[in-house]
């Protein structure tokens, strides 16, 4: 076996060498790429830290040492794996080499038997007669070494160039013979410094340029001195074509002075002052709700959006970055609102303002130097109304016909967003005096209650063919703090003889009545004319009532009501002339009286003379 390993040792050495040079290839290649990138960076005039060339040199030396040490310390070699690799490339060996490598001598004598010796001899003969000992040709390995040598030299050349870069630590040791003497100016002359003394906005950058005549100095620096006497030096970068050196201060926070230092000389000292536009830092709102809401006063900090009920007193305190000379709340629809300002304090205040509708304002500021705010913040106010009480009739639902013997069960559901005051039922008979019936008071906010009343018709002293007008009402507190009454729709209860109502409930009587109406088709009886007159008057009364509930539509709707009332009055007078029934005539006279009174009130509401 030792003999066989000796025979394979040239192949082992070649593979170990191949592996070593491969490791050098990867390491030197990485360093060559890094060095090349640094050289490219230098061409773009980007600054280079002085420790960079030293670090690259250390990496080259340390990597080379580690690779050498790893390969010298790895003395063990897998001969069996080598035999398998050879057999894969040379199948004509028929596993002779692998089998020979697997042989072991007798443990007692330490010798191989006859067959083992024969197998080893065959493997030796196969090795000497074949070309498998040429797995890695010497010429290929030599070429690879030459390539790596070139790569190593290139890495070293790059490192040498990095050492000579302008920002490297060895640059100061360059001799005059290494420089272009045409670029050296022994006595540079400063032309001007831009922008000189200036006032700049806080938080903005500032570019400073030093212009030289002809050619610039070898080096120029910007010396900045703050208010606390601390000094900072910045190297000015030269323009590629013109003798102009410059630097940019990215963020100006406070005032300072500066000058340019070059070739042992310096420019005059310039002053940089700092200003800022006024702006809103924080807005605090104060809300004083109306007494009827029973809500406590409230402070809302750091808000530009809020909502409040109608009638709320709103105050605002705007905390600014600096004192201002004026502050306005503006919109496109109204005159600006002037805010109270303080000459020595960064505040602007909105005096108490009663809210009646939604508002969107812009805050416009002007400081003591006349500068305005660059951004105008929006102040958004949402005002939700103090709604009147809601009234929903539960019973009776609509107009009805009743007899003198009935009891009418009145019921309604009432609710208010901030609580009810008094509530009740109002009625009158045949246009007479209105009579209020108090049903309750003091209901909680957003609490739904049911108001009821049982009315005995016979106690009212009414007669058949008369009308009972009725409606529900409820009171709350309006936005102005005064008591406000809201009304439901008006409905009618028509008094009819008991016999007529009884007949309406009898199917046979209804059939006879329909037959009579069919026989009298095309003719109208006085009773029918009276019924139509009552129906017309109910419509006018209802319309007048709705007009009373919504006075905003008065100017548009009242002429129509006046015209309708006049036509109904003329029809009533004609019907009175034709009537021969005394009871009916008295009823029509009552209707005419009520119509004339209604027409008089309508004309007064319109501003016309009495008729």
Secondary structure per residue as TSV (DSSP state, phi and psi in degrees):
chain	resnum	aa	ss	phi	psi
A	1	X	-	360.0	-43.8
A	2	X	H	-58.2	-36.7
A	3	X	H	-64.5	-40.7
A	4	X	H	-66.3	-40.5
A	5	X	H	-64.4	-36.6
A	6	X	H	-63.1	-39.8
A	7	X	H	-64.5	-37.3
A	8	X	H	-84.4	-6.3
A	9	X	H	-59.1	-36.7
A	10	X	H	-59.5	-39.6
A	11	X	H	-65.9	-41.2
A	12	X	H	-59.9	-45.6
A	13	X	H	-63.0	-38.5
A	14	X	H	-65.8	-40.1
A	15	X	H	-68.3	-39.9
A	16	X	H	-62.8	-41.2
A	17	X	H	-63.7	-43.1
A	18	X	H	-59.0	-42.9
A	19	X	H	-64.8	-41.9
A	20	X	H	-61.3	-48.7
A	21	X	H	-67.3	-29.7
A	22	X	H	-62.4	-42.8
A	23	X	H	-62.8	-41.9
A	24	X	H	-61.8	-37.5
A	25	X	H	-59.1	-49.3
A	26	X	H	-63.6	-46.3
A	27	X	H	-68.0	-49.6
A	28	X	H	-66.8	-32.1
A	29	X	H	-63.4	-44.1
A	30	X	H	-61.4	-45.1
A	31	X	H	-65.3	-36.5
A	32	X	H	-64.3	-41.1
A	33	X	H	-64.7	-45.4
A	34	X	H	-61.1	-44.1
A	35	X	H	-63.0	-39.9
A	36	X	H	-63.7	-41.7
A	37	X	H	-63.0	-38.3
A	38	X	H	-65.5	-39.5
A	39	X	H	-64.0	-40.2
A	40	X	H	-63.5	-41.2
A	41	X	H	-60.3	-38.7
A	42	X	H	-65.9	-30.2
A	43	X	H	-67.8	-21.4
A	44	X	T	-91.5	11.3
A	45	X	T	60.9	32.9
A	46	X	-	-89.1	139.2
A	47	X	-	-65.0	149.8
A	48	X	-	-128.7	127.4
A	49	X	-	-66.2	145.1
A	50	X	T	-68.4	-22.5
A	51	X	T	-81.0	-10.0
A	52	X	H	-59.9	-50.2
A	53	X	H	-62.9	-37.0
A	54	X	H	-62.4	-41.9
A	55	X	H	-63.5	-42.2
A	56	X	H	-64.6	-40.7
A	57	X	H	-63.4	-42.6
A	58	X	H	-62.6	-41.0
A	59	X	H	-62.6	-39.7
A	60	X	H	-62.6	-48.1
A	61	X	H	-69.1	-45.0
A	62	X	H	-64.0	-43.1
A	63	X	H	-62.2	-42.1
A	64	X	H	-64.0	-41.9
A	65	X	H	-63.9	-44.8
A	66	X	H	-62.7	-44.4
A	67	X	H	-62.1	-42.6
A	68	X	H	-64.1	-41.7
A	69	X	H	-66.5	-40.9
A	70	X	H	-59.9	-44.7
A	71	X	H	-73.8	-31.6
A	72	X	H	-74.3	-28.5
A	73	X	H	-85.0	-16.7
A	74	X	-	-93.1	83.8
A	75	X	-	-87.3	-21.6
A	76	X	-	-77.0	140.5
A	77	X	-	-136.3	139.3
A	78	X	-	-85.7	96.2
A	79	X	H	-71.8	-33.4
A	80	X	H	-63.6	-41.9
A	81	X	H	-64.2	-37.1
A	82	X	H	-62.0	-43.1
A	83	X	H	-61.6	-40.5
A	84	X	H	-64.5	-38.3
A	85	X	H	-65.3	-38.9
A	86	X	H	-67.1	-44.5
A	87	X	H	-61.4	-35.3
A	88	X	H	-64.6	-36.9
A	89	X	H	-83.0	-20.2
A	90	X	-	-132.0	77.7
A	91	X	G	-64.5	-15.8
A	92	X	G	-68.0	-12.3
A	93	X	G	-75.5	-18.0
A	94	X	T	54.8	45.5
A	95	X	T	64.4	18.9
A	96	X	H	-62.5	-45.9
A	97	X	H	-66.5	-43.1
A	98	X	H	-61.8	-44.7
A	99	X	H	-63.6	-41.1
A	100	X	H	-63.2	-38.2
A	101	X	H	-68.7	-24.2
A	102	X	T	-85.0	-6.8
A	103	X	-	-73.2	142.4
A	104	X	-	-128.0	139.0
A	105	X	-	-71.1	166.3
A	106	X	-	-63.7	128.8
A	107	X	T	-64.5	-24.8
A	108	X	T	-86.2	-46.0
A	109	X	T	-93.6	-24.4
A	110	X	-	75.0	19.5
A	111	X	-	-121.9	160.8
A	112	X	-	-90.7	148.8
A	113	X	-	-78.7	-178.0
A	114	X	H	-61.6	-48.0
A	115	X	H	-63.9	-40.3
A	116	X	H	-64.3	-41.5
A	117	X	H	-64.4	-38.8
A	118	X	H	-62.5	-41.6
A	119	X	H	-65.9	-41.1
A	120	X	H	-64.3	-39.1
A	121	X	H	-63.7	-40.5
A	122	X	H	-62.8	-41.1
A	123	X	H	-64.6	-40.5
A	124	X	H	-63.7	-44.1
A	125	X	H	-62.2	-42.9
A	126	X	H	-61.5	-39.8
A	127	X	H	-62.6	-43.8
A	128	X	H	-72.6	-26.8
A	129	X	H	-93.7	-11.8
A	130	X	S	-109.7	178.4
A	131	X	S	-108.0	14.0
A	132	X	G	-69.6	-14.4
A	133	X	G	-73.7	0.0
A	134	X	G	-105.9	35.7
A	135	X	S	-60.6	-39.7
A	136	X	S	-121.4	98.6
A	137	X	-	-59.2	146.4
A	138	X	H	-61.8	-38.3
A	139	X	H	-62.6	-40.1
A	140	X	H	-65.3	-44.1
A	141	X	H	-64.6	-38.5
A	142	X	H	-64.9	-43.0
A	143	X	H	-62.7	-38.9
A	144	X	H	-63.8	-40.1
A	145	X	H	-64.2	-39.3
A	146	X	H	-63.6	-41.4
A	147	X	H	-60.9	-43.8
A	148	X	H	-66.1	-34.1
A	149	X	H	-62.7	-43.6
A	150	X	H	-61.9	-42.9
A	151	X	H	-62.5	-40.1
A	152	X	H	-63.9	-44.4
A	153	X	H	-62.7	-41.8
A	154	X	H	-61.7	-41.4
A	155	X	H	-61.1	-44.3
A	156	X	H	-64.4	-39.2
A	157	X	H	-62.6	-43.7
A	158	X	H	-60.6	-43.0
A	159	X	H	-61.9	-40.2
A	160	X	H	-62.0	-41.4
A	161	X	H	-66.9	-36.7
A	162	X	H	-62.7	-37.9
A	163	X	H	-61.6	-26.5
A	164	X	T	-95.9	5.6
A	165	X	S	-65.2	156.5
A	166	X	T	-59.9	-32.2
A	167	X	T	-96.7	2.3
A	168	X	S	-77.5	156.4
A	169	X	G	-66.0	-20.5
A	170	X	G	-89.7	2.4
A	171	X	G	-66.1	-31.8
A	172	X	G	-67.8	-16.9
A	173	X	G	-91.9	0.7
A	174	X	-	-63.7	144.7
A	175	X	-	-91.0	160.3
A	176	X	G	-61.8	-22.5
A	177	X	G	-73.9	-17.8
A	178	X	G	-86.9	-8.5
A	179	X	S	-106.7	158.9
A	180	X	-	-83.8	109.0
A	181	X	G	-61.9	-19.2
A	182	X	G	-69.5	-18.8
A	183	X	G	-92.8	-2.5
A	184	X	-	-96.1	129.1
A	185	X	-	-117.0	115.7
A	186	X	S	-70.1	-33.9
A	187	X	S	-134.3	80.5
A	188	X	-	-71.5	144.6
A	189	X	E	-116.8	120.1
A	190	X	E	-77.1	128.1
A	191	X	E	-90.0	-57.0
A	192	X	E	-160.0	162.1
A	193	X	E	-122.6	125.1
A	194	X	E	-110.3	140.8
A	195	X	S	-89.9	11.2
A	196	X	-	71.7	-144.2
A	197	X	S	-77.1	133.7
A	198	X	E	-155.1	161.2
A	199	X	E	-115.0	124.6
A	200	X	E	-125.0	157.0
A	201	X	E	-77.8	137.7
A	202	X	T	-60.0	136.0
A	203	X	T	89.3	-1.8
A	204	X	-	-100.4	158.9
A	205	X	-	-80.6	161.6
A	206	X	E	-138.0	122.9
A	207	X	E	-98.2	130.0
A	208	X	E	-118.2	127.1
A	209	X	E	-122.0	135.1
A	210	X	E	-110.6	115.9
A	211	X	E	-97.0	127.7
A	212	X	E	-112.2	154.2
A	213	X	E	-83.2	141.7
A	214	X	S	57.2	-105.2
A	215	X	S	-111.9	152.2
A	216	X	-	-85.0	177.0
A	217	X	-	-76.1	172.2
A	218	X	S	-69.5	-28.8
A	219	X	-	-155.9	141.9
A	220	X	E	-139.6	142.0
A	221	X	E	-130.5	148.5
A	222	X	E	-99.8	123.7
A	223	X	E	-108.4	115.8
A	224	X	E	-109.3	130.1
A	225	X	E	-122.0	122.6
A	226	X	E	-86.5	177.8
A	227	X	T	-65.3	-28.9
A	228	X	T	-85.7	14.7
A	229	X	S	72.4	4.5
A	230	X	-	-73.6	143.0
A	231	X	E	-119.9	144.1
A	232	X	E	-134.7	134.6
A	233	X	E	-112.3	131.3
A	234	X	E	-125.4	130.2
A	235	X	E	-73.4	132.1
A	236	X	-	-85.5	138.1
A	237	X	E	-94.8	134.4
A	238	X	E	-82.2	140.0
A	239	X	-	-68.5	144.7
A	240	X	S	-64.9	-34.2
A	241	X	S	-106.6	-42.1
A	242	X	S	-105.0	154.8
A	243	X	S	-75.9	62.2
A	244	X	E	-124.0	126.9
A	245	X	E	-112.0	140.8
A	246	X	E	-149.6	162.5
A	247	X	E	-153.7	155.6
A	248	X	E	-121.7	128.0
A	249	X	E	-93.3	111.3
A	250	X	S	-70.8	-27.3
A	251	X	-	-147.9	106.3
A	252	X	-	-89.6	120.2
A	253	X	-	-110.6	-30.8
A	254	X	S	-145.7	165.5
A	255	X	-	-69.2	152.2
A	256	X	E	-160.3	169.7
A	257	X	E	-117.8	159.4
A	258	X	E	-153.9	158.8
A	259	X	E	-150.8	167.4
A	260	X	E	-105.4	127.4
A	261	X	E	-107.4	124.3
A	262	X	E	-151.4	131.9
A	263	X	T	46.7	43.1
A	264	X	T	77.1	4.7
A	265	X	E	-115.9	169.0
A	266	X	E	-148.9	152.7
A	267	X	-	-79.9	178.3
A	268	X	-	-69.7	164.2
A	269	X	-	-91.2	131.8
A	270	X	E	-112.3	155.3
A	271	X	E	-112.7	135.7
A	272	X	E	-116.4	114.1
A	273	X	E	-98.8	152.0
A	274	X	E	-118.5	135.1
A	275	X	E	-131.1	168.7
A	276	X	-	-148.0	147.8
A	277	X	-	-73.1	150.3
A	278	X	-	-67.7	146.6
A	279	X	-	-153.3	160.1
A	280	X	E	-82.5	124.8
A	281	X	E	-91.4	-46.4
A	282	X	E	-156.9	146.4
A	283	X	E	-123.9	123.1
A	284	X	E	-112.6	130.2
A	285	X	E	-106.7	145.5
A	286	X	E	-124.6	124.7
A	287	X	E	-116.9	127.0
A	288	X	E	-116.8	104.0
A	289	X	-	-75.6	153.3
A	290	X	-	-59.2	150.8
A	291	X	G	-59.5	-35.3
A	292	X	G	-66.5	-20.8
A	293	X	G	-75.3	-20.7
A	294	X	T	57.8	28.4
A	295	X	-	-98.7	141.6
A	296	X	-	-73.7	157.1
A	297	X	-	-61.0	151.1
A	298	X	E	-138.8	141.8
A	299	X	E	-114.6	128.0
A	300	X	E	-115.8	113.0
A	301	X	-	-88.7	147.7
A	302	X	S	50.0	59.7
A	303	X	-	-138.6	142.6
A	304	X	S	-117.8	0.4
A	305	X	E	-132.8	131.7
A	306	X	E	-155.3	165.8
A	307	X	E	-131.6	148.6
A	308	X	E	-155.7	158.8
A	309	X	E	-76.6	152.7
A	310	X	T	-55.5	134.5
A	311	X	T	94.5	-4.3
A	312	X	-	-70.1	141.4
A	313	X	E	-89.9	121.0
A	314	X	E	-108.3	128.1
A	315	X	E	-120.4	148.4
A	316	X	E	-132.4	138.6
A	317	X	E	-120.1	118.5
A	318	X	E	-102.1	116.0
A	319	X	E	-90.0	121.6
A	320	X	E	-108.4	173.3
A	321	X	S	-82.6	-14.3
A	322	X	S	-163.1	159.6
A	323	X	-	-62.8	149.5
A	324	X	E	-128.6	160.2
A	325	X	E	-87.8	-27.5
A	326	X	E	-154.0	152.4
A	327	X	E	-145.1	131.4
A	328	X	E	-130.8	144.0
A	329	X	E	-103.2	119.1
A	330	X	E	-125.1	154.3
A	331	X	-	-147.6	-179.4
A	332	X	S	-85.3	-6.3
A	333	X	S	-112.0	-23.0
A	334	X	S	-128.1	168.4
A	335	X	-	-67.7	145.9
A	336	X	-	-60.9	150.1
A	337	X	E	-101.6	119.0
A	338	X	E	-79.9	133.6
A	339	X	-	-98.9	153.7
A	340	X	E	-78.2	126.6
A	341	X	E	-119.8	164.1
A	342	X	-	-125.6	130.4
A	343	X	S	-65.9	-26.5
A	344	X	S	-113.9	-3.1
A	345	X	S	-123.6	141.1
A	346	X	S	-80.5	65.2
A	347	X	E	-134.3	150.8
A	348	X	E	-141.5	131.5
A	349	X	E	-124.1	137.8
A	350	X	E	-96.3	116.8
A	351	X	E	-62.3	162.0
A	352	X	E	-51.8	127.8
A	353	X	E	-129.3	126.6
A	354	X	E	-79.7	127.7
A	355	X	-	-87.0	127.7
A	356	X	-	-123.2	-17.2
A	357	X	S	-158.9	169.8
A	358	X	-	-63.0	145.2
A	359	X	E	-137.6	142.3
A	360	X	E	-130.6	111.6
A	361	X	E	-110.7	157.3
A	362	X	E	-115.1	135.5
A	363	X	E	-92.9	115.3
A	364	X	E	-110.7	126.0
A	365	X	E	-119.1	146.8
A	366	X	E	-135.9	121.5
A	367	X	E	-83.7	-177.0
A	368	X	T	-67.7	-18.6
A	369	X	T	-96.4	4.6
A	370	X	S	87.6	4.2
A	371	X	-	-80.2	140.8
A	372	X	B	-103.8	159.2
A	373	X	-	-67.7	136.9
A	374	X	S	-71.8	-35.9
A	375	X	S	-115.1	133.2
A	376	X	-	-104.0	103.3
A	377	X	-	-66.2	149.7
A	378	X	E	-94.5	134.9
A	379	X	E	-112.0	114.2
A	380	X	E	-111.8	124.5
A	381	X	E	-119.5	122.2
A	382	X	E	-104.5	122.6
A	383	X	E	-111.6	117.5
A	384	X	E	-98.7	137.6
A	385	X	-	-73.3	156.0
A	386	X	-	-83.7	96.4
A	387	X	-	-72.3	145.3
A	388	X	-	-68.5	162.4
A	389	X	-	-59.3	144.3
A	390	X	E	-92.5	136.8
A	391	X	E	-129.5	120.5
A	392	X	E	-122.0	119.1
A	393	X	E	-72.1	124.7
A	394	X	E	-97.7	-33.5
A	395	X	E	-163.2	139.7
A	396	X	S	-74.7	153.2
A	397	X	-	-92.7	92.8
A	398	X	S	96.5	-174.4
A	399	X	-	-67.3	157.0
A	400	X	E	-152.5	163.5
A	401	X	E	-112.5	127.8
A	402	X	E	-130.8	161.0
A	403	X	-	-102.7	172.6
A	404	X	T	-68.7	-19.2
A	405	X	T	-92.8	-1.7
A	406	X	-	-87.8	161.0
A	407	X	E	-118.6	125.9
A	408	X	E	-96.4	124.3
A	409	X	E	-94.4	105.1
A	410	X	E	-91.9	137.1
A	411	X	E	-151.8	142.2
A	412	X	E	-149.6	149.4
A	413	X	E	-101.0	127.4
A	414	X	E	-122.0	147.9
A	415	X	E	-162.1	146.9
A	416	X	-	-142.9	147.9
A	417	X	S	-69.6	-25.0
A	418	X	S	-123.8	12.8
A	419	X	-	106.1	143.3
A	420	X	E	-90.6	149.8
A	421	X	E	-92.3	-117.6
A	422	X	E	-85.4	154.8
A	423	X	E	-151.0	153.6
A	424	X	E	-174.3	-164.3
A	425	X	E	-125.1	138.4
A	426	X	E	-125.5	139.6
A	427	X	E	-147.6	162.3
A	428	X	E	-146.9	165.5
A	429	X	E	-117.3	120.0
A	430	X	T	56.0	40.0
A	431	X	T	76.4	13.9
A	432	X	-	-79.9	-157.7
A	433	X	-	-66.3	137.4
A	434	X	-	-75.2	137.3
A	435	X	E	-121.6	121.6
A	436	X	E	-90.9	136.6
A	437	X	E	-118.0	111.0
A	438	X	E	-74.6	122.9
A	439	X	E	-105.8	-14.9
A	440	X	E	167.0	176.6
A	441	X	E	-162.5	165.3
A	442	X	E	60.4	67.3
A	443	X	E	-98.3	145.1
A	444	X	-	-69.1	163.0
A	445	X	T	-63.9	137.6
A	446	X	T	55.8	28.4
A	447	X	-	-105.7	123.5
A	448	X	-	-86.6	124.6
A	449	X	E	-122.6	160.5
A	450	X	E	-115.8	120.9
A	451	X	E	-100.6	129.9
A	452	X	E	-131.6	154.9
A	453	X	E	-158.0	135.1
A	454	X	E	-106.0	117.0
A	455	X	E	-110.5	119.8
A	456	X	E	-85.5	115.3
A	457	X	G	-62.1	-38.2
A	458	X	G	-66.0	-18.7
A	459	X	G	-79.2	-9.5
A	460	X	G	-88.1	-10.6
A	461	X	T	69.0	32.9
A	462	X	-	-92.7	165.9
A	463	X	-	-126.6	161.1
A	464	X	T	-54.8	150.5
A	465	X	T	74.3	6.3
A	466	X	-	-94.2	159.7
A	467	X	E	-113.8	139.6
A	468	X	E	-109.4	115.0
A	469	X	E	-92.5	136.8
A	470	X	E	-148.8	153.2
A	471	X	E	-160.7	157.8
A	472	X	E	-95.4	155.3
A	473	X	E	-142.5	158.2
A	474	X	E	-150.4	146.0
A	475	X	E	-114.7	144.9
A	476	X	E	-142.9	-173.5
A	477	X	E	-100.3	124.3
A	478	X	-	-78.7	175.7
A	479	X	T	-59.2	-25.9
A	480	X	T	-84.2	2.1
A	481	X	S	85.9	-1.0
A	482	X	S	-96.0	155.9
A	483	X	E	-65.8	134.7
A	484	X	E	-126.5	131.5
A	485	X	E	-108.1	134.0
A	486	X	E	-116.3	151.3
A	487	X	E	-124.8	152.7
A	488	X	-	-85.4	178.6
A	489	X	-	-64.7	154.6
A	490	X	-	-91.7	138.5
A	491	X	E	-127.5	166.2
A	492	X	E	-124.7	139.2
A	493	X	E	-117.6	111.8
A	494	X	E	-91.4	126.7
A	495	X	E	-82.0	121.7
A	496	X	-	-123.4	152.6
A	497	X	-	-58.7	146.6
A	498	X	H	-60.4	-37.9
A	499	X	H	-62.6	-38.2
A	500	X	H	-66.6	-42.2
A	501	X	H	-66.4	-36.6
A	502	X	H	-64.1	-41.9
A	503	X	H	-64.4	-34.9
A	504	X	H	-64.1	-25.0
A	505	X	T	-89.3	-6.1
A	506	X	-	-100.0	117.4
A	507	X	H	-58.3	-38.4
A	508	X	H	-67.8	-39.9
A	509	X	H	-65.9	-39.0
A	510	X	H	-61.8	-37.7
A	511	X	H	-67.2	-42.2
A	512	X	H	-63.1	-40.6
A	513	X	H	-63.6	-41.1
A	514	X	H	-62.5	-38.7
A	515	X	H	-64.9	-40.7
A	516	X	H	-64.4	-39.6
A	517	X	H	-65.5	-35.0
A	518	X	H	-68.8	-35.9
A	519	X	H	-68.3	-32.9
A	520	X	T	-96.1	20.2
A	521	X	T	-62.3	137.9
A	522	X	T	91.3	-7.8
A	523	X	-	-122.7	142.7
A	524	X	-	-114.2	124.9
A	525	X	-	-78.0	163.1
A	526	X	H	-57.1	-37.7
A	527	X	H	-63.0	-40.5
A	528	X	H	-64.8	-40.2
A	529	X	H	-62.5	-38.9
A	530	X	H	-64.6	-41.1
A	531	X	H	-61.1	-43.5
A	532	X	H	-63.8	-37.8
A	533	X	H	-64.1	-42.4
A	534	X	H	-63.2	-42.7
A	535	X	H	-61.1	-42.6
A	536	X	H	-64.4	-43.0
A	537	X	H	-65.5	-36.0
A	538	X	H	-60.8	-40.9
A	539	X	H	-63.3	-41.3
A	540	X	H	-67.5	-42.4
A	541	X	H	-61.5	-43.0
A	542	X	H	-64.6	-43.0
A	543	X	H	-63.6	-41.9
A	544	X	H	-62.0	-39.0
A	545	X	H	-64.2	-43.3
A	546	X	H	-64.6	-34.5
A	547	X	H	-65.2	-38.2
A	548	X	H	-63.7	-37.0
A	549	X	H	-72.9	-26.1
A	550	X	-	-130.6	77.1
A	551	X	G	-66.0	-13.2
A	552	X	G	-62.4	-26.0
A	553	X	G	-96.0	12.8
A	554	X	H	-58.7	-51.4
A	555	X	H	-62.9	-29.0
A	556	X	H	-85.6	-38.5
A	557	X	H	-97.2	-24.2
A	558	X	H	-65.3	-35.1
A	559	X	H	-60.9	-36.6
A	560	X	H	-65.1	-41.4
A	561	X	H	-65.5	-40.5
A	562	X	H	-61.4	-45.4
A	563	X	H	-62.5	-42.7
A	564	X	H	-64.2	-39.6
A	565	X	H	-65.5	-38.5
A	566	X	H	-63.3	-45.1
A	567	X	H	-62.8	-41.4
A	568	X	H	-65.3	-37.1
A	569	X	H	-64.6	-41.7
A	570	X	H	-63.8	-41.5
A	571	X	H	-62.7	-39.5
A	572	X	H	-65.5	-40.3
A	573	X	H	-65.8	-41.2
A	574	X	H	-63.1	-41.0
A	575	X	H	-67.0	-33.8
A	576	X	H	-65.8	-39.6
A	577	X	H	-65.6	-32.7
A	578	X	H	-87.1	-15.0
A	579	X	-	-73.8	135.6
A	580	X	-	-113.5	-5.2
A	581	X	-	-93.8	124.4
A	582	X	H	-63.8	-42.7
A	583	X	H	-65.0	-41.1
A	584	X	H	-66.7	-39.3
A	585	X	H	-61.8	-41.0
A	586	X	H	-64.2	-38.7
A	587	X	H	-65.1	-40.7
A	588	X	H	-67.2	-38.2
A	589	X	H	-60.5	-40.9
A	590	X	H	-61.6	-41.3
A	591	X	H	-63.6	-42.5
A	592	X	H	-62.4	-40.3
A	593	X	H	-61.7	-45.2
A	594	X	H	-65.0	-37.6
A	595	X	H	-65.5	-42.1
A	596	X	H	-63.9	-40.2
A	597	X	H	-64.3	-41.1
A	598	X	H	-64.3	-41.8
A	599	X	H	-64.5	-38.8
A	600	X	H	-59.9	-45.4
A	601	X	H	-67.0	-36.9
A	602	X	H	-64.6	-42.2
A	603	X	H	-65.9	-38.2
A	604	X	H	-64.6	-38.5
A	605	X	H	-65.7	-30.2
A	606	X	H	-85.7	-10.8
A	607	X	T	88.3	16.0
A	608	X	-	-92.3	160.4
A	609	X	-	-67.1	155.7
A	610	X	-	-65.8	145.9
A	611	X	-	-118.2	360.0
